Amino acid sequence: EYPIIFIDRTIGESKMSKSIMYEAIFVVWRLRIWKLFGWNK
């Protein structure tokens, strides 16, 4: 068996798309607010 070694990215662009970044920032907070106010979709 050989160990898997992950090397941190030092130079280059992120592989995460802008839509994934949007979802991570805004959608999670929107769902939290909906739960806080008891709104259901």
N, CA, C and O of each residue as an XYZ file, in Angstrom:
164
protein
N       0.840     -1.182      0.000
C       0.000      0.000      0.000
C       0.880      1.238      0.000
O       1.940      1.278      0.624
N       0.409      2.243     -0.716
C       1.136      3.503     -0.793
C       0.277      4.620     -0.210
O      -0.921      4.687     -0.488
N       0.866      5.486      0.586
C       0.080      6.600      1.140
C      -0.247      7.626      0.065
O       0.524      7.820     -0.875
N      -1.383      8.275      0.206
C      -1.776      9.355     -0.695
C      -1.316     10.657     -0.069
O      -1.642     10.951      1.080
N      -0.561     11.433     -0.822
C      -0.048     12.708     -0.322
C      -0.717     13.829     -1.099
O      -0.607     13.888     -2.323
N      -1.409     14.720     -0.398
C      -2.067     15.857     -1.024
C      -1.186     17.082     -0.877
O      -0.766     17.428      0.227
N      -0.910     17.734     -1.992
C      -0.076     18.931     -1.981
C      -0.978     20.149     -2.116
O      -1.814     20.209     -3.017
N      -0.809     21.124     -1.217
C      -1.620     22.337     -1.261
C      -1.325     23.132     -2.526
O      -0.184     23.202     -2.985
N      -2.365     23.723     -3.072
C      -2.219     24.560     -4.259
C      -1.548     25.869     -3.847
O      -1.998     26.533     -2.913
N      -0.487     26.236     -4.535
C       0.220     27.475     -4.196
C       0.026     28.547     -5.257
O      -0.061     29.730     -4.927
N      -0.041     28.159     -6.510
C      -0.207     29.121     -7.602
C      -1.299     28.596     -8.526
O      -1.371     27.399     -8.801
N      -2.146     29.503     -9.002
C      -3.175     29.099     -9.947
C      -4.548     29.512     -9.485
O      -4.729     30.054     -8.395
N      -5.511     29.243    -10.342
C      -6.889     29.619    -10.046
C      -7.585     28.513     -9.269
O      -7.212     27.342     -9.337
N      -8.586     28.914     -8.546
C      -9.390     27.963     -7.800
C     -10.211     27.125     -8.772
O     -10.619     27.606     -9.829
N     -10.447     25.890     -8.412
C     -11.288     25.032     -9.240
C     -12.768     25.250     -8.933
O     -13.635     24.741     -9.644
N     -13.054     26.008     -7.870
C     -14.442     26.271     -7.508
C     -15.035     27.324     -8.430
O     -14.439     28.381     -8.635
N     -16.197     27.043     -8.981
C     -16.847     28.011     -9.860
C     -17.528     29.103     -9.037
O     -17.722     28.959     -7.830
N     -17.884     30.187     -9.704
C     -18.546     31.293     -9.012
C     -19.907     30.878     -8.471
O     -20.333     31.370     -7.426
N     -20.592     29.979     -9.168
C     -21.904     29.542     -8.683
C     -21.776     28.749     -7.382
O     -22.638     28.855     -6.510
N     -20.729     27.971     -7.245
C     -20.503     27.232     -6.001
C     -20.180     28.200     -4.872
O     -20.639     28.016     -3.745
N     -19.395     29.224     -5.166
C     -19.080     30.233     -4.146
C     -20.342     30.972     -3.718
O     -20.539     31.232     -2.530
N     -21.206     31.315     -4.688
C     -22.480     31.977     -4.386
C     -23.320     31.101     -3.464
O     -23.858     31.568     -2.461
N     -23.421     29.829     -3.821
C     -24.226     28.912     -3.013
C     -23.675     28.809     -1.591
O     -24.436     28.823     -0.623
N     -22.379     28.707     -1.472
C     -21.770     28.564     -0.148
C     -22.029     29.783      0.722
O     -22.218     29.653      1.931
N     -22.040     30.962      0.120
C     -22.194     32.189      0.902
C     -23.659     32.524      1.161
O     -24.047     32.750      2.307
N     -24.468     32.557      0.119
C     -25.819     33.102      0.232
C     -26.903     32.076      0.533
O     -27.788     32.343      1.346
N     -26.857     30.931     -0.093
C     -27.944     29.967      0.072
C     -27.990     29.424      1.496
O     -29.070     29.248      2.061
N     -26.838     29.161      2.069
C     -26.814     28.649      3.440
C     -27.425     29.664      4.404
O     -28.210     29.297      5.278
N     -27.067     30.942      4.246
C     -27.634     31.984      5.119
C     -29.128     32.160      4.881
O     -29.884     32.389      5.825
N     -29.563     32.053      3.613
C     -30.988     32.176      3.311
C     -31.774     31.063      4.004
O     -32.833     31.313      4.580
N     -31.263     29.853      3.949
C     -31.954     28.743      4.611
C     -32.008     28.945      6.123
O     -33.003     28.607      6.765
N     -30.955     29.487      6.678
C     -30.930     29.750      8.126
C     -31.976     30.797      8.506
O     -32.654     30.659      9.524
N     -32.107     31.834      7.696
C     -33.105     32.880      7.956
C     -34.509     32.306      7.822
O     -35.385     32.606      8.634
N     -34.731     31.468      6.786
C     -36.043     30.843      6.625
C     -36.400     30.025      7.860
O     -37.537     30.071      8.331
N     -35.437     29.282      8.381
C     -35.706     28.468      9.565
C     -35.999     29.357     10.767
O     -36.873     29.045     11.575
N     -35.274     30.458     10.885
C     -35.453     31.376     12.001
C     -36.866     31.957     12.023
O     -37.472     32.077     13.088
N     -37.392     32.318     10.848
C     -38.720     32.914     10.760
C     -39.830     31.889     10.532
O     -41.004     32.254     10.478
N     -39.473     30.618     10.398
C     -40.471     29.572     10.221
C     -41.065     29.522      8.831
O     -42.160     28.994      8.640
N     -40.349     30.070      7.850
C     -40.833     30.035      6.467
C     -40.474     28.698      5.852
O     -39.356     28.208      6.012
N     -41.421     28.119      5.154
C     -41.171     26.861      4.442
C     -41.380     27.093      2.965
O     -42.280     27.829      2.561
N     -40.567     26.480      2.182
C     -40.666     26.639      0.732
C     -41.728     25.736      0.172
O     -41.959     25.729     -1.037
